[in-house]
Amino acid sequence: MNEIKTGKPSGWRALSPLVVFLCLYLVTSILVNDFYKVPITVAFLVSSCYAVAITRGLPLDKRIYQFSVGASDRNIMLMVWIFVLAGAFAQSAKEMGAIDATVNLTLLLLPDNLLIAGIFIASCFISLAIGTSVGTIVALTPVAVGLAVKTGVDLPFMVAVVVGGSFFGDNLSFISDTTIASTKTQDCAMSDKFRVNSMIVVPAAILVLCIYVFQGLSVSAPPQTESIEWLKIMPYIVVLGTAIAGVNVMIILTLGILLSGAVGIATGSFGVFDWFGVMGNGITGMGELIIITLLAGGMLETIRYNGGIDFIIARLTKHVNSKRGAELSIAALVSIANLCTANNTIAIITTGPIAKDIAVRFHLDRRKAASTLDTFSCFIQGVIPYGAQLLMAAGLAHISTISVIGNLYYPFTMGAFALMAILFRYPRRYS
């Protein structure tokens, strides 16, 4: 009755802004075979205007206010500040020579045929230690870009290696937001969820690692003739060390900026005012990502306000009548919620209570339910072109998010293994 009184669009119409975006950006790009033909900012602008237009029962200024509520959500704003700091750090490190020095060290330490596998293992380990995919991507993407240039490996492929590995830890880490949210909503211990989750995704990670080892056999790097500038590597050592120690990502980036500036000035790479200019260029370079993040936040909040998420939850849970169907409905619920929020933690929090009700009604193991929530949310978050992780990685590498998606071996393999775990009732003990 409330929806009728407020005049909110219901059903599929509430979700239609997401369809408009996907058609305008993804489908059009595929049809013309050019992913730069329709800028993602324009696609979000059109779909955002459409979302505001179909919101009925409110005057225009109130609709815009509701849109702005989503754009200014605290999670969105946190991402904006991370983008600002990441831009300043990445550009400072690049101008100072930290990236080149780190790449030279990596080429010295790792055999050519293990470079790809080594980057994947590093990404998995760091994300598992720090519990965040974003922090891992910020730390490793510049190094991956430098390695791609030196070895001739396709740049989107190398960036995808980092992004994929970052979701290994995001999914499994005890300090990950998704692990905390999934276990709290399902009332199970983190260690129990980790045990079930690892039985599903570790085989996927091993399979992907084997693929990377095989693909790395054809990789060759030029002989390492340049001396290692150890001082210039310090910013990345500090960034990785503090990340593994669990320090807040914003503090990590601030330390990285200050240390890059200090080393750059000490080695004569740039002067103080040159450093300021470099940071400014880095921040400005993140402008598109910030605009995309704000538009996406506003559009997705409008979808939620109009009842799109509630509608899809009701539709998916209506005809569940078996344990396998119950697990599939939980997977579908969190996946669609993630598509509509572009935030895996929010998707889990949104659908977690409903998933718990489904688990109780169909006598599902709560540890398996928590694993299903976490794994499918990480899978969707890892492959959507407007997710913070892909936007960050593509922004740092100056490439299109779409060009990365086709190379995301681990997220797709993780999703496939999680789906098979439901269909084949694996692990048996928890199914």
RAPEQUI-V887512 format. One record per residue. SS is DSSP state (H for helix, E for strand, L for the rest). OMEGA is omega in whole degrees, -180 to 180 (* if undefined). BURIAL is + if it has 16 or more other C-alpha atoms within 10 Angstrom, else -. Layout:
SS | OMEGA | BURIAL
SS | OMEGA | BURIAL
//
This chain:
L | -179 | -
H | -179 | -
H | 179 | -
H | -178 | -
H | -178 | -
H | 179 | -
L | -180 | -
L | 173 | +
L | -178 | +
L | 176 | +
L | -175 | +
H | -180 | -
H | 178 | +
H | 180 | +
H | -173 | +
H | 176 | +
H | 178 | +
H | 177 | +
H | 178 | -
H | 180 | +
H | -177 | +
H | 179 | +
H | -177 | -
H | -175 | +
H | -172 | +
H | -176 | +
H | 179 | -
H | -180 | -
H | 179 | +
H | -178 | -
H | -179 | -
H | 178 | -
L | 179 | -
L | -175 | -
L | 175 | +
L | -177 | -
L | 178 | -
L | 179 | -
L | -178 | -
H | 177 | +
H | 179 | +
H | 179 | -
H | 178 | +
H | 179 | +
H | 180 | +
H | -178 | +
H | 178 | +
H | 177 | +
H | 178 | -
H | 180 | +
H | 177 | +
H | -177 | +
H | -176 | -
L | 177 | +
L | -175 | +
L | 177 | -
L | 179 | -
L | 173 | -
L | -174 | -
H | -178 | -
H | 178 | -
H | 177 | -
H | 179 | +
H | 177 | +
H | 180 | -
H | 176 | +
H | -178 | +
H | 176 | +
H | 178 | -
H | -180 | +
H | -178 | +
L | 176 | +
L | -174 | -
H | 177 | -
H | 178 | -
H | -179 | +
H | 177 | +
H | 178 | -
H | 179 | +
H | -180 | +
H | 177 | -
H | 178 | +
H | -180 | +
H | -179 | +
H | -180 | +
H | 178 | +
H | 180 | +
H | -180 | +
H | -176 | +
H | -178 | +
H | 178 | +
H | -179 | +
H | -180 | +
H | -178 | +
H | -179 | +
H | 179 | +
L | -177 | +
H | -177 | +
H | 180 | +
H | -180 | +
H | 180 | +
H | 178 | +
H | 179 | +
H | 178 | +
H | 180 | +
H | 179 | +
H | 179 | +
H | -174 | +
H | -175 | -
L | 172 | -
L | -178 | -
H | -173 | +
H | 178 | +
H | -178 | +
H | -178 | +
H | 179 | +
H | -180 | +
H | 177 | +
H | 179 | +
H | 179 | +
H | 179 | +
H | 180 | +
H | 178 | +
H | -176 | +
H | -178 | +
H | -179 | +
H | 177 | +
H | -179 | +
H | -174 | +
H | 175 | +
L | 179 | +
L | 178 | +
H | -178 | +
H | 180 | +
H | 178 | +
H | -179 | +
H | 179 | +
H | -176 | +
H | -170 | +
H | -176 | +
H | 179 | +
H | 178 | +
H | 179 | +
H | 178 | +
H | 179 | +
H | 178 | +
H | 179 | +
H | 179 | +
H | -176 | -
H | -173 | +
H | -178 | -
L | 176 | -
L | 180 | +
L | -174 | -
H | 178 | +
H | 178 | +
H | -178 | +
H | 177 | +
H | 180 | +
H | 177 | +
H | 179 | +
H | -179 | +
H | -180 | +
H | 180 | +
H | -179 | +
H | -180 | +
H | 173 | +
H | 180 | +
H | 178 | +
H | -179 | +
H | -170 | +
H | -172 | +
L | 179 | +
L | -179 | +
L | 177 | +
L | 177 | +
H | -177 | +
H | 177 | +
H | 180 | +
H | -178 | +
H | -177 | +
H | -180 | +
H | 179 | +
H | -178 | +
H | -179 | +
H | 178 | +
L | 175 | -
L | -179 | +
L | 179 | -
H | -179 | +
H | 179 | -
H | 178 | -
H | 179 | +
H | -178 | +
H | 180 | -
H | -177 | +
H | -177 | +
H | 179 | +
H | -179 | -
H | -171 | +
H | 179 | +
H | 174 | -
H | 177 | -
H | 180 | +
H | 179 | +
H | 178 | -
H | 180 | -
H | 178 | +
H | 178 | +
H | 178 | -
H | -179 | -
H | 177 | +
H | 180 | +
H | 180 | -
H | -179 | -
H | -179 | +
L | -178 | -
L | -178 | -
L | 176 | +
L | 180 | -
L | 177 | +
L | 179 | -
L | -177 | -
L | -178 | -
L | -178 | -
L | 178 | -
L | -179 | -
L | 178 | +
L | -171 | -
H | -179 | -
H | -178 | -
H | 177 | +
H | -174 | +
H | -180 | +
H | 180 | +
H | 177 | +
H | 179 | -
H | 180 | +
H | -179 | +
H | -179 | +
H | 180 | -
H | 177 | +
H | 179 | +
H | 178 | +
L | 176 | -
L | 179 | -
L | 179 | -
L | -174 | -
H | -180 | +
H | 176 | +
H | 179 | -
H | -178 | +
H | 178 | +
H | 176 | +
H | 180 | +
H | 178 | +
H | -177 | +
H | -179 | -
H | 177 | +
H | 178 | +
H | -179 | +
H | -180 | +
H | 180 | +
H | 179 | +
H | -179 | +
H | -178 | -
L | 179 | -
L | 180 | -
L | 175 | -
L | 176 | +
L | -177 | -
H | -177 | -
H | 173 | -
H | 178 | +
H | 177 | +
H | 179 | -
H | 178 | +
H | 179 | +
H | 179 | +
H | 178 | +
H | 179 | -
H | 179 | +
H | 179 | +
H | 180 | -
H | 178 | +
L | -176 | +
H | -179 | +
H | 179 | -
H | -180 | +
H | 179 | +
H | 179 | +
H | -179 | +
H | 180 | +
H | 180 | +
H | 180 | +
H | 179 | +
H | 179 | +
H | -179 | +
H | -178 | +
H | 175 | +
H | 177 | +
H | 176 | +
H | 179 | +
H | -179 | +
H | -179 | +
L | 174 | +
L | -178 | +
H | -179 | +
H | 179 | +
H | -179 | +
H | -176 | +
H | 177 | +
H | 180 | +
H | -178 | -
H | -176 | -
H | -177 | +
H | -172 | +
L | -171 | -
L | 178 | -
L | -179 | +
L | 178 | -
L | 180 | -
H | 179 | +
H | 178 | +
H | 179 | +
H | 179 | +
H | 178 | +
H | 180 | +
H | 176 | +
H | 179 | +
H | -179 | +
H | -180 | +
H | -175 | +
H | 179 | +
H | -179 | +
H | 177 | +
H | 179 | +
H | 176 | +
H | -175 | +
H | -179 | +
H | -177 | +
L | 179 | +
L | -174 | +
H | 178 | +
H | 178 | +
H | 179 | +
H | 179 | +
H | 180 | +
H | -179 | +
H | -174 | +
H | -176 | +
H | 180 | +
H | 178 | -
H | 178 | +
H | 179 | +
H | 177 | +
H | 179 | -
H | -180 | +
H | 180 | +
H | -177 | -
H | -176 | -
L | 175 | +
L | 176 | -
L | 175 | +
L | -176 | +
H | 178 | +
H | 177 | +
H | 179 | +
H | 179 | +
H | 178 | +
H | 180 | +
H | 178 | +
H | -175 | +
H | -174 | +
H | -178 | +
H | 176 | +
H | 178 | +
H | 177 | +
H | -179 | +
H | -180 | +
H | -177 | +
H | -175 | +
H | -180 | +
L | -175 | +
L | -180 | +
L | 175 | +
L | -176 | +
H | -176 | +
H | 179 | +
H | 178 | +
H | 180 | +
H | -178 | +
H | -180 | +
H | 179 | +
H | 179 | +
H | -179 | +
H | -179 | +
L | 177 | -
L | 179 | +
L | 177 | +
H | -179 | +
H | -179 | +
H | -179 | +
H | -170 | +
H | -179 | +
L | -180 | -
L | -176 | +
L | -176 | +
H | -173 | +
H | 180 | +
H | 180 | +
H | 178 | +
H | 176 | +
H | 178 | +
H | 179 | +
H | 179 | +
H | 179 | +
H | 178 | +
H | 178 | +
H | 178 | -
H | 177 | +
H | -175 | +
H | -177 | -
L | 176 | -
L | 180 | -
L | -8 | +
L | -174 | -
H | -175 | -
H | -176 | -
H | -177 | -
L | * | +
//
